[in-house]
């Protein structure tokens, strides 16, 4: 990390002086001295070359102590285009207050970016012939221009022996500050450049580190809502098998985890009640047979006028009662889940699978006495499962029945698509969330109940004015930054992020469209930033 502060100043030509004199004719004295500083680090001036030009050489790592003697540098092409009287006055660093000193004739200005009070602000001291001037001797304003072309106006208020900017100069401190001091007779302009936090990397180093560059562009982003969820049993295809009659287990034909088919015998239970019910049915059936025979005989006798009609009617009533008794006995057996007969015996109850599924619970063993309401087996069809989602109240408008969603496992790399089948009408008092449900096909059984998942709900696709690659976002000091490409390297540019679809991220502030940044490999730039973080100074 380096922090470079450079400054320079030049007077204007006679033609320019005439033009400025016209503009400043009201209330401004003639004569404008403008000091300008380049944004690149420069070495201290070497000896004069005999033509009034000091030979500059390129250097790195200059801090606030950098100063320039009278002369020109390569960036000015040896005074090409400059008026005869134009020159660069020197700016001395490490002034009385530790700041950078800019001079023009007898007038001098010391500038320091200070964090007194905990917030970075620009402090200004004025002097004439190296003697302090009163703070009202000049009206001072400043403009901060950042590499993102963002500009910030600074105004100043008197505080003790200095002028302090009312506005905070936020991080990162990589910018040019144009300072204008308007005295009673003439204006002065100075430019202070800072490159604090710059990660210096050459083009060759960027290529060797496989750091790819991209430009912030306008793009369409699908708004995605990520919600936590859990795979659960499909309760519409889950059954608790109960014997319905108390008895003793005589055999168990299914084991835990076994795949069973509809109608397959799971266990056999001996129950006295089952014997009583089947016996009742058999008795009713025999009475019905006798009643039918009696009815047919009495009917013939009555038709032949051998017997009285009363005997015929009594036989008919007895037949009807026998039919009712048989139907009643059958209904009792059906309600108990019993067949009319059993190969194993009248007292045997065969527990059968209600549908194709897997035995996920088993609560009986051979010889065990079970009650009529004991859930001895739980069978579930895992070919379909539920993904249950916890939806915060604020996100309920985005989760609608019929909405397409993507389910992603948190424990391994797997995803599937489904449709929201249900959204709860109630919000939990403790969780402040509503339940939503997605029916998920599970042909291979990979979506096991109890598995935690993330559910991505995708809404409409909208255009974003400025977007960057999701790989470009790094966190520095728990804040998102993008490494903006500048001459000679990168700077960490704080950004405010908006929507994301996993591939591109919307930038609400901090970058403009067209600006270059480090996308793939941005973590390499972050590692270089960490190497110099201990050198952070102002």
Secondary structure as a PSIPRED ss2 file (coil, helix, strand):
# PSIPRED VFORMAT (PSIPRED V4.0)

   1 X C   1.000  0.000  0.000
   2 X E   0.000  0.000  1.000
   3 X C   1.000  0.000  0.000
   4 X C   1.000  0.000  0.000
   5 X E   0.000  0.000  1.000
   6 X E   0.000  0.000  1.000
   7 X C   1.000  0.000  0.000
   8 X C   1.000  0.000  0.000
   9 X C   1.000  0.000  0.000
  10 X E   0.000  0.000  1.000
  11 X E   0.000  0.000  1.000
  12 X C   1.000  0.000  0.000
  13 X C   1.000  0.000  0.000
  14 X H   0.000  1.000  0.000
  15 X H   0.000  1.000  0.000
  16 X H   0.000  1.000  0.000
  17 X H   0.000  1.000  0.000
  18 X H   0.000  1.000  0.000
  19 X H   0.000  1.000  0.000
  20 X H   0.000  1.000  0.000
  21 X H   0.000  1.000  0.000
  22 X H   0.000  1.000  0.000
  23 X H   0.000  1.000  0.000
  24 X C   1.000  0.000  0.000
  25 X C   1.000  0.000  0.000
  26 X C   1.000  0.000  0.000
  27 X C   1.000  0.000  0.000
  28 X C   1.000  0.000  0.000
  29 X C   1.000  0.000  0.000
  30 X C   1.000  0.000  0.000
  31 X C   1.000  0.000  0.000
  32 X C   1.000  0.000  0.000
  33 X E   0.000  0.000  1.000
  34 X E   0.000  0.000  1.000
  35 X C   1.000  0.000  0.000
  36 X C   1.000  0.000  0.000
  37 X C   1.000  0.000  0.000
  38 X C   1.000  0.000  0.000
  39 X C   1.000  0.000  0.000
  40 X C   1.000  0.000  0.000
  41 X C   1.000  0.000  0.000
  42 X C   1.000  0.000  0.000
  43 X C   1.000  0.000  0.000
  44 X C   1.000  0.000  0.000
  45 X C   1.000  0.000  0.000
  46 X C   1.000  0.000  0.000
  47 X C   1.000  0.000  0.000
  48 X E   0.000  0.000  1.000
  49 X C   1.000  0.000  0.000
  50 X C   1.000  0.000  0.000
  51 X C   1.000  0.000  0.000
  52 X C   1.000  0.000  0.000
  53 X C   1.000  0.000  0.000
  54 X E   0.000  0.000  1.000
  55 X C   1.000  0.000  0.000
  56 X C   1.000  0.000  0.000
  57 X C   1.000  0.000  0.000
  58 X C   1.000  0.000  0.000
  59 X C   1.000  0.000  0.000
  60 X C   1.000  0.000  0.000
  61 X C   1.000  0.000  0.000
  62 X C   1.000  0.000  0.000
  63 X C   1.000  0.000  0.000
  64 X C   1.000  0.000  0.000
  65 X C   1.000  0.000  0.000
  66 X C   1.000  0.000  0.000
  67 X C   1.000  0.000  0.000
  68 X C   1.000  0.000  0.000
  69 X C   1.000  0.000  0.000
  70 X C   1.000  0.000  0.000
  71 X C   1.000  0.000  0.000
  72 X C   1.000  0.000  0.000
  73 X C   1.000  0.000  0.000
  74 X H   0.000  1.000  0.000
  75 X H   0.000  1.000  0.000
  76 X H   0.000  1.000  0.000
  77 X C   1.000  0.000  0.000
  78 X C   1.000  0.000  0.000
  79 X C   1.000  0.000  0.000
  80 X C   1.000  0.000  0.000
  81 X C   1.000  0.000  0.000
  82 X C   1.000  0.000  0.000
  83 X C   1.000  0.000  0.000
  84 X C   1.000  0.000  0.000
  85 X C   1.000  0.000  0.000
  86 X C   1.000  0.000  0.000
  87 X C   1.000  0.000  0.000
  88 X C   1.000  0.000  0.000
  89 X C   1.000  0.000  0.000
  90 X C   1.000  0.000  0.000
  91 X E   0.000  0.000  1.000
  92 X E   0.000  0.000  1.000
  93 X C   1.000  0.000  0.000
  94 X C   1.000  0.000  0.000
  95 X C   1.000  0.000  0.000
  96 X C   1.000  0.000  0.000
  97 X C   1.000  0.000  0.000
  98 X C   1.000  0.000  0.000
  99 X C   1.000  0.000  0.000
 100 X E   0.000  0.000  1.000
 101 X E   0.000  0.000  1.000
 102 X E   0.000  0.000  1.000
 103 X E   0.000  0.000  1.000
 104 X E   0.000  0.000  1.000
 105 X C   1.000  0.000  0.000
 106 X C   1.000  0.000  0.000
 107 X E   0.000  0.000  1.000
 108 X E   0.000  0.000  1.000
 109 X E   0.000  0.000  1.000
 110 X E   0.000  0.000  1.000
 111 X E   0.000  0.000  1.000
 112 X E   0.000  0.000  1.000
 113 X E   0.000  0.000  1.000
 114 X E   0.000  0.000  1.000
 115 X C   1.000  0.000  0.000
 116 X C   1.000  0.000  0.000
 117 X C   1.000  0.000  0.000
 118 X C   1.000  0.000  0.000
 119 X C   1.000  0.000  0.000
 120 X C   1.000  0.000  0.000
 121 X E   0.000  0.000  1.000
 122 X E   0.000  0.000  1.000
 123 X E   0.000  0.000  1.000
 124 X E   0.000  0.000  1.000
 125 X E   0.000  0.000  1.000
 126 X E   0.000  0.000  1.000
 127 X E   0.000  0.000  1.000
 128 X E   0.000  0.000  1.000
 129 X C   1.000  0.000  0.000
 130 X C   1.000  0.000  0.000
 131 X E   0.000  0.000  1.000
 132 X E   0.000  0.000  1.000
 133 X C   1.000  0.000  0.000
 134 X C   1.000  0.000  0.000
 135 X H   0.000  1.000  0.000
 136 X H   0.000  1.000  0.000
 137 X H   0.000  1.000  0.000
 138 X E   0.000  0.000  1.000
 139 X E   0.000  0.000  1.000
 140 X E   0.000  0.000  1.000
 141 X E   0.000  0.000  1.000
 142 X E   0.000  0.000  1.000
 143 X E   0.000  0.000  1.000
 144 X E   0.000  0.000  1.000
 145 X E   0.000  0.000  1.000
 146 X E   0.000  0.000  1.000
 147 X C   1.000  0.000  0.000
 148 X C   1.000  0.000  0.000
 149 X C   1.000  0.000  0.000
 150 X C   1.000  0.000  0.000
 151 X E   0.000  0.000  1.000
 152 X E   0.000  0.000  1.000
 153 X E   0.000  0.000  1.000
 154 X E   0.000  0.000  1.000
 155 X E   0.000  0.000  1.000
 156 X E   0.000  0.000  1.000
 157 X E   0.000  0.000  1.000
 158 X E   0.000  0.000  1.000
 159 X E   0.000  0.000  1.000
 160 X C   1.000  0.000  0.000
 161 X C   1.000  0.000  0.000
 162 X E   0.000  0.000  1.000
 163 X E   0.000  0.000  1.000
 164 X E   0.000  0.000  1.000
 165 X E   0.000  0.000  1.000
 166 X C   1.000  0.000  0.000
 167 X C   1.000  0.000  0.000
 168 X C   1.000  0.000  0.000
 169 X C   1.000  0.000  0.000
 170 X C   1.000  0.000  0.000
 171 X C   1.000  0.000  0.000
 172 X C   1.000  0.000  0.000
 173 X C   1.000  0.000  0.000
 174 X E   0.000  0.000  1.000
 175 X E   0.000  0.000  1.000
 176 X E   0.000  0.000  1.000
 177 X E   0.000  0.000  1.000
 178 X E   0.000  0.000  1.000
 179 X E   0.000  0.000  1.000
 180 X E   0.000  0.000  1.000
 181 X E   0.000  0.000  1.000
 182 X E   0.000  0.000  1.000
 183 X E   0.000  0.000  1.000
 184 X C   1.000  0.000  0.000
 185 X C   1.000  0.000  0.000
 186 X C   1.000  0.000  0.000
 187 X E   0.000  0.000  1.000
 188 X E   0.000  0.000  1.000
 189 X E   0.000  0.000  1.000
 190 X E   0.000  0.000  1.000
 191 X E   0.000  0.000  1.000
 192 X E   0.000  0.000  1.000
 193 X E   0.000  0.000  1.000
 194 X E   0.000  0.000  1.000
 195 X E   0.000  0.000  1.000
 196 X C   1.000  0.000  0.000
 197 X C   1.000  0.000  0.000
 198 X E   0.000  0.000  1.000
 199 X E   0.000  0.000  1.000
 200 X E   0.000  0.000  1.000
 201 X C   1.000  0.000  0.000
 202 X C   1.000  0.000  0.000
 203 X H   0.000  1.000  0.000
 204 X H   0.000  1.000  0.000
 205 X H   0.000  1.000  0.000
 206 X H   0.000  1.000  0.000
 207 X H   0.000  1.000  0.000
 208 X H   0.000  1.000  0.000
 209 X C   1.000  0.000  0.000
 210 X C   1.000  0.000  0.000
 211 X C   1.000  0.000  0.000
 212 X C   1.000  0.000  0.000
 213 X E   0.000  0.000  1.000
 214 X E   0.000  0.000  1.000
 215 X E   0.000  0.000  1.000
 216 X C   1.000  0.000  0.000
 217 X E   0.000  0.000  1.000
 218 X E   0.000  0.000  1.000
 219 X E   0.000  0.000  1.000
 220 X E   0.000  0.000  1.000
 221 X E   0.000  0.000  1.000
 222 X E   0.000  0.000  1.000
 223 X E   0.000  0.000  1.000
 224 X E   0.000  0.000  1.000
 225 X E   0.000  0.000  1.000
 226 X E   0.000  0.000  1.000
 227 X E   0.000  0.000  1.000
 228 X E   0.000  0.000  1.000
 229 X E   0.000  0.000  1.000
 230 X E   0.000  0.000  1.000
 231 X E   0.000  0.000  1.000
 232 X E   0.000  0.000  1.000
 233 X C   1.000  0.000  0.000
 234 X C   1.000  0.000  0.000
 235 X H   0.000  1.000  0.000
 236 X H   0.000  1.000  0.000
 237 X H   0.000  1.000  0.000
 238 X E   0.000  0.000  1.000
 239 X E   0.000  0.000  1.000
 240 X E   0.000  0.000  1.000
 241 X E   0.000  0.000  1.000
 242 X E   0.000  0.000  1.000
 243 X C   1.000  0.000  0.000
 244 X C   1.000  0.000  0.000
 245 X C   1.000  0.000  0.000
 246 X C   1.000  0.000  0.000
 247 X E   0.000  0.000  1.000
 248 X E   0.000  0.000  1.000
 249 X E   0.000  0.000  1.000
 250 X E   0.000  0.000  1.000
 251 X E   0.000  0.000  1.000
 252 X E   0.000  0.000  1.000
 253 X C   1.000  0.000  0.000
 254 X C   1.000  0.000  0.000
 255 X C   1.000  0.000  0.000
 256 X C   1.000  0.000  0.000
 257 X C   1.000  0.000  0.000
 258 X C   1.000  0.000  0.000
 259 X E   0.000  0.000  1.000
 260 X E   0.000  0.000  1.000
 261 X C   1.000  0.000  0.000
 262 X C   1.000  0.000  0.000
 263 X C   1.000  0.000  0.000
 264 X C   1.000  0.000  0.000
 265 X E   0.000  0.000  1.000
 266 X E   0.000  0.000  1.000
 267 X E   0.000  0.000  1.000
 268 X E   0.000  0.000  1.000
 269 X E   0.000  0.000  1.000
 270 X E   0.000  0.000  1.000
 271 X C   1.000  0.000  0.000
 272 X H   0.000  1.000  0.000
 273 X H   0.000  1.000  0.000
 274 X H   0.000  1.000  0.000
 275 X H   0.000  1.000  0.000
 276 X H   0.000  1.000  0.000
 277 X H   0.000  1.000  0.000
 278 X H   0.000  1.000  0.000
 279 X H   0.000  1.000  0.000
 280 X H   0.000  1.000  0.000
 281 X H   0.000  1.000  0.000
 282 X H   0.000  1.000  0.000
 283 X H   0.000  1.000  0.000
 284 X H   0.000  1.000  0.000
 285 X H   0.000  1.000  0.000
 286 X H   0.000  1.000  0.000
 287 X H   0.000  1.000  0.000
 288 X H   0.000  1.000  0.000
 289 X H   0.000  1.000  0.000
 290 X H   0.000  1.000  0.000
 291 X H   0.000  1.000  0.000
 292 X H   0.000  1.000  0.000
 293 X H   0.000  1.000  0.000
 294 X H   0.000  1.000  0.000
 295 X H   0.000  1.000  0.000
 296 X H   0.000  1.000  0.000
 297 X H   0.000  1.000  0.000
 298 X H   0.000  1.000  0.000
 299 X H   0.000  1.000  0.000
 300 X H   0.000  1.000  0.000
 301 X H   0.000  1.000  0.000
 302 X H   0.000  1.000  0.000
 303 X H   0.000  1.000  0.000
 304 X C   1.000  0.000  0.000
 305 X C   1.000  0.000  0.000
 306 X C   1.000  0.000  0.000
 307 X C   1.000  0.000  0.000
 308 X C   1.000  0.000  0.000
 309 X H   0.000  1.000  0.000
 310 X H   0.000  1.000  0.000
 311 X H   0.000  1.000  0.000
 312 X H   0.000  1.000  0.000
 313 X H   0.000  1.000  0.000
 314 X H   0.000  1.000  0.000
 315 X H   0.000  1.000  0.000
 316 X H   0.000  1.000  0.000
 317 X H   0.000  1.000  0.000
 318 X H   0.000  1.000  0.000
 319 X H   0.000  1.000  0.000
 320 X H   0.000  1.000  0.000
 321 X H   0.000  1.000  0.000
 322 X H   0.000  1.000  0.000
 323 X H   0.000  1.000  0.000
 324 X H   0.000  1.000  0.000
 325 X H   0.000  1.000  0.000
 326 X H   0.000  1.000  0.000
 327 X H   0.000  1.000  0.000
 328 X H   0.000  1.000  0.000
 329 X H   0.000  1.000  0.000
 330 X H   0.000  1.000  0.000
 331 X H   0.000  1.000  0.000
 332 X H   0.000  1.000  0.000
 333 X H   0.000  1.000  0.000
 334 X H   0.000  1.000  0.000
 335 X H   0.000  1.000  0.000
 336 X C   1.000  0.000  0.000
 337 X C   1.000  0.000  0.000
 338 X C   1.000  0.000  0.000
 339 X C   1.000  0.000  0.000
 340 X C   1.000  0.000  0.000
 341 X C   1.000  0.000  0.000
 342 X C   1.000  0.000  0.000
 343 X C   1.000  0.000  0.000
 344 X C   1.000  0.000  0.000
 345 X C   1.000  0.000  0.000
 346 X C   1.000  0.000  0.000
 347 X C   1.000  0.000  0.000
 348 X E   0.000  0.000  1.000
 349 X E   0.000  0.000  1.000
 350 X E   0.000  0.000  1.000
 351 X E   0.000  0.000  1.000
 352 X E   0.000  0.000  1.000
 353 X C   1.000  0.000  0.000
 354 X C   1.000  0.000  0.000
 355 X C   1.000  0.000  0.000
 356 X C   1.000  0.000  0.000
 357 X E   0.000  0.000  1.000
 358 X E   0.000  0.000  1.000
 359 X E   0.000  0.000  1.000
 360 X E   0.000  0.000  1.000
 361 X E   0.000  0.000  1.000
 362 X E   0.000  0.000  1.000
 363 X C   1.000  0.000  0.000
 364 X C   1.000  0.000  0.000
 365 X C   1.000  0.000  0.000
 366 X C   1.000  0.000  0.000
 367 X C   1.000  0.000  0.000
 368 X C   1.000  0.000  0.000
 369 X E   0.000  0.000  1.000
 370 X E   0.000  0.000  1.000
 371 X C   1.000  0.000  0.000
 372 X C   1.000  0.000  0.000
 373 X C   1.000  0.000  0.000
 374 X C   1.000  0.000  0.000
 375 X E   0.000  0.000  1.000
 376 X E   0.000  0.000  1.000
 377 X E   0.000  0.000  1.000
 378 X E   0.000  0.000  1.000
 379 X E   0.000  0.000  1.000
 380 X E   0.000  0.000  1.000
 381 X C   1.000  0.000  0.000
 382 X C   1.000  0.000  0.000
 383 X C   1.000  0.000  0.000
 384 X E   0.000  0.000  1.000
 385 X E   0.000  0.000  1.000
 386 X E   0.000  0.000  1.000
 387 X E   0.000  0.000  1.000
 388 X E   0.000  0.000  1.000
 389 X E   0.000  0.000  1.000
 390 X E   0.000  0.000  1.000
 391 X E   0.000  0.000  1.000
 392 X E   0.000  0.000  1.000
 393 X H   0.000  1.000  0.000
 394 X H   0.000  1.000  0.000
 395 X H   0.000  1.000  0.000
 396 X H   0.000  1.000  0.000
 397 X H   0.000  1.000  0.000
 398 X H   0.000  1.000  0.000
 399 X C   1.000  0.000  0.000
 400 X C   1.000  0.000  0.000
 401 X C   1.000  0.000  0.000
 402 X C   1.000  0.000  0.000
 403 X C   1.000  0.000  0.000
 404 X E   0.000  0.000  1.000
 405 X E   0.000  0.000  1.000
 406 X E   0.000  0.000  1.000
 407 X E   0.000  0.000  1.000
 408 X E   0.000  0.000  1.000
 409 X E   0.000  0.000  1.000
 410 X C   1.000  0.000  0.000
 411 X C   1.000  0.000  0.000
 412 X C   1.000  0.000  0.000
 413 X C   1.000  0.000  0.000
 414 X C   1.000  0.000  0.000
 415 X E   0.000  0.000  1.000
 416 X E   0.000  0.000  1.000
 417 X E   0.000  0.000  1.000
 418 X E   0.000  0.000  1.000
 419 X E   0.000  0.000  1.000
 420 X E   0.000  0.000  1.000
 421 X E   0.000  0.000  1.000
 422 X E   0.000  0.000  1.000
 423 X E   0.000  0.000  1.000
 424 X C   1.000  0.000  0.000
 425 X C   1.000  0.000  0.000
 426 X C   1.000  0.000  0.000
 427 X C   1.000  0.000  0.000
 428 X C   1.000  0.000  0.000
 429 X C   1.000  0.000  0.000
 430 X C   1.000  0.000  0.000
 431 X C   1.000  0.000  0.000
 432 X C   1.000  0.000  0.000
 433 X E   0.000  0.000  1.000
 434 X E   0.000  0.000  1.000
 435 X E   0.000  0.000  1.000
 436 X E   0.000  0.000  1.000
 437 X E   0.000  0.000  1.000
 438 X E   0.000  0.000  1.000
 439 X E   0.000  0.000  1.000
 440 X E   0.000  0.000  1.000
 441 X E   0.000  0.000  1.000
 442 X C   1.000  0.000  0.000
 443 X C   1.000  0.000  0.000
 444 X C   1.000  0.000  0.000
 445 X C   1.000  0.000  0.000
 446 X C   1.000  0.000  0.000
 447 X C   1.000  0.000  0.000
 448 X C   1.000  0.000  0.000
 449 X C   1.000  0.000  0.000
 450 X C   1.000  0.000  0.000
 451 X C   1.000  0.000  0.000
 452 X E   0.000  0.000  1.000
 453 X E   0.000  0.000  1.000
 454 X E   0.000  0.000  1.000
 455 X E   0.000  0.000  1.000
 456 X E   0.000  0.000  1.000
 457 X E   0.000  0.000  1.000
 458 X E   0.000  0.000  1.000
 459 X E   0.000  0.000  1.000
 460 X E   0.000  0.000  1.000
 461 X E   0.000  0.000  1.000
 462 X E   0.000  0.000  1.000
 463 X E   0.000  0.000  1.000
 464 X E   0.000  0.000  1.000
 465 X E   0.000  0.000  1.000
 466 X E   0.000  0.000  1.000
 467 X E   0.000  0.000  1.000
 468 X E   0.000  0.000  1.000
 469 X E   0.000  0.000  1.000
 470 X H   0.000  1.000  0.000
 471 X H   0.000  1.000  0.000
 472 X H   0.000  1.000  0.000
 473 X C   1.000  0.000  0.000
 474 X E   0.000  0.000  1.000
 475 X E   0.000  0.000  1.000
 476 X E   0.000  0.000  1.000
 477 X C   1.000  0.000  0.000
 478 X C   1.000  0.000  0.000
 479 X E   0.000  0.000  1.000
 480 X E   0.000  0.000  1.000
 481 X E   0.000  0.000  1.000
 482 X E   0.000  0.000  1.000
 483 X E   0.000  0.000  1.000
 484 X E   0.000  0.000  1.000
 485 X E   0.000  0.000  1.000
 486 X E   0.000  0.000  1.000
 487 X C   1.000  0.000  0.000
 488 X C   1.000  0.000  0.000
 489 X E   0.000  0.000  1.000
 490 X E   0.000  0.000  1.000
 491 X E   0.000  0.000  1.000
 492 X E   0.000  0.000  1.000
 493 X E   0.000  0.000  1.000
 494 X E   0.000  0.000  1.000
 495 X C   1.000  0.000  0.000
 496 X E   0.000  0.000  1.000
 497 X E   0.000  0.000  1.000
 498 X E   0.000  0.000  1.000
 499 X E   0.000  0.000  1.000
 500 X E   0.000  0.000  1.000
 501 X C   1.000  0.000  0.000
 502 X C   1.000  0.000  0.000
 503 X C   1.000  0.000  0.000
 504 X E   0.000  0.000  1.000
 505 X E   0.000  0.000  1.000
 506 X E   0.000  0.000  1.000
 507 X E   0.000  0.000  1.000
 508 X E   0.000  0.000  1.000
 509 X E   0.000  0.000  1.000
 510 X C   1.000  0.000  0.000
 511 X C   1.000  0.000  0.000
 512 X C   1.000  0.000  0.000
 513 X C   1.000  0.000  0.000
 514 X C   1.000  0.000  0.000
 515 X C   1.000  0.000  0.000
 516 X E   0.000  0.000  1.000
 517 X E   0.000  0.000  1.000
 518 X E   0.000  0.000  1.000
 519 X C   1.000  0.000  0.000
 520 X C   1.000  0.000  0.000
 521 X C   1.000  0.000  0.000
 522 X H   0.000  1.000  0.000
 523 X H   0.000  1.000  0.000
 524 X H   0.000  1.000  0.000
 525 X H   0.000  1.000  0.000
 526 X H   0.000  1.000  0.000
 527 X H   0.000  1.000  0.000
 528 X H   0.000  1.000  0.000
 529 X H   0.000  1.000  0.000
 530 X H   0.000  1.000  0.000
 531 X H   0.000  1.000  0.000
 532 X C   1.000  0.000  0.000
 533 X H   0.000  1.000  0.000
 534 X H   0.000  1.000  0.000
 535 X H   0.000  1.000  0.000
 536 X C   1.000  0.000  0.000
 537 X C   1.000  0.000  0.000
 538 X C   1.000  0.000  0.000
